[in-house]
Amino acid sequence: MKKTKRWKLSLIVPAYKQERTIQKDIENIEKSLRNYDLDYELIVVVDGKLDKTADKLKKLDLKKMIVVQLEKNYGKGYAVRRGVERANGDIIGFLDAGMDIDPAGIDMLINHMMWYDADVIVGSKLHPVSQVEYPFYRKVLSWGYRKFTYLLFGFKVRDTQVGLKLFKKNVAKDVFSRSLVKKFAFDVEILALAYSLGYKKIYEAPIKLKLDKRSSIKNSNFWRIIFIMLIDTFAVFYRLKIKKYYKRSNQKNWLPE
């Protein structure tokens, strides 16, 4: 795999109630993408008509940006799937909105994909050269969830939850067409599904992340979200390992509304 100007990156940005930062966020991402030696498209999926995020995006004059407005809030997994449906790049990826992850690091993931001829490249807080700032309790939770997912699915990705991942086009189209989780266990589902489908060239790449304290879960919903995430993860295991839901014979059920 060699990086040439004929290559195209489709970068999906799921945006949920981001009216405060979305303009600066997208401008920073677009500025980074302009520096890469390949073509690109930026697909922003606004997850529900909940605030003025879409209105803020309309004020940006970016020729390579596509805005997809969802009528209601479904969740990050659903939003990214809708973006993948629209994407036509040779590499398809997603980056969370909110400016926690430095978009300049996308180039490092692209380079890793080229170097390893990878199926999937995962941004990882645990890569030895990553620069990260996030609370200690999040580190403990990440460690526990990492052990849990390895036990269930067997893949060796150490950090499944960072909102920056890249896929070869054929991998993205194959995996996302089957994915079901709309919210919290979305990242684990797509990695477990990719691995089970034979796309085992999955590698981690460094990121620069500074977690905004306001985005940390420190409210009454904390344990509820953790509980739902565990339930969703068990559900992925059940569908993948027991029910065989993701087999092509179930194709009519892969993209429920």
C-alpha positions, 0 to 999 in steps of 0.5 A: 500500500503506497500513499499517492495523491489518488488515494482518498480519505473519508473522515466521518465526524459524529456530532451530538449537541456540539454547537459550542465547539463544532465550528472550531472543531471542524475548522481544525480538522479540515486544516489538518486534512489539507496537509495530507498527500491525498484527497479527502471528504469530511462527513459530519453526521449531526445526531439529532435536531437537539441544538444549533449544531447543524446551523453552525455547520451551515456557516462554514464554507467548506467545499469538501464537507458533507453534512448529514442531519439525523431527525432524532438522536440515535447514538454514535454507532448509528451516526457513524454507520450513516456516514459510512453509507455516504463515504466513497474514500479508499480509507474510511474513518471516524473522529469524535467531535469535541476536540479531545483528540488532536486531529493532526494525529490522523496523519500518523494513523494513515501512515500506519495503515500504509506501513502495515497494509492494515485492515484497521488502525485504532488510535490508542491511549496506550501506544508508547508514544501517545500523549494523553491526559485523562483522569486516573479512574478512567485509566482503571475503568479502561484496564478493566474493560480491556481485560473483559473484552479480551476474555469475550472476543480474543482480539489483542487491541489494548484500547478499544474506546478512542474515537479515532479509527481508520478502515480500508474501504472494503473492510468498513463497508463489510463491517458497518453494514452488519453492525447493530450497536447504536451507543456505548459498545459500538467500538467493541462491536466493530472491532470484534466483528472485523476480527471475526470476519477475518480482518485481523490486521488490526494495529494501534497507532499513537494519538494526542488526547487531552480529555476535557474535564467537562466530558468526564462522566462524574454525575448520577448517570455514571454507573448507569452508563457503565451498566448499559455498556456491559450489557451491550457488550454481552449482547455483542458476544451473544449475537456474534458467538451464539446467535450468529446474527452477523452471518449473511443469511441475516442481512435483512436485519443488519441495518434496523431503523 
